[in-house]
């Protein structure tokens, strides 16, 4: 049963990493290259869509990792799982304190009501997101290492 939990947790975190990596290095650069107001409209839509799903994914991944850490505390690699859990906690705290406030504002923006500094706010979100991606990639790498 623990083996299944380990695999399921690793897959869940890995998929989350893939989505967030894609947002950072594929989706947002594509949106930025689009003409006129398409960038801002696309980001607002993406923020609403992913903003509804990602909190459950982040918290779910953290809970799964915590269960793995407790259930597998006597197995090799348990320390790696604990550190991965700490990194996932950091990613949740970063999300709540840094990224979510910007995302919550930007989801309601339209070309007619967005603030003058909307691009600066999106650039700030991107910078925070790059750091968060690095944190969750490190957590994922630790989980994979603990798994093998």
Secondary structure, 3 states (H helix, E strand, C coil): CHHHHHHHHHHHHHHHHHHHHHHHHHHHHHHHHCCCCHHHHHHHHHHHHHHHHHHHHHHHHHHHHHHHHHHCCCCCCHHHHHHHHHHHHHHHHHHHHHHHHHHHHHCCCCCCCCCCCHHHHHHHHHHHHHHHHHHHHHHHHHHHHHHC
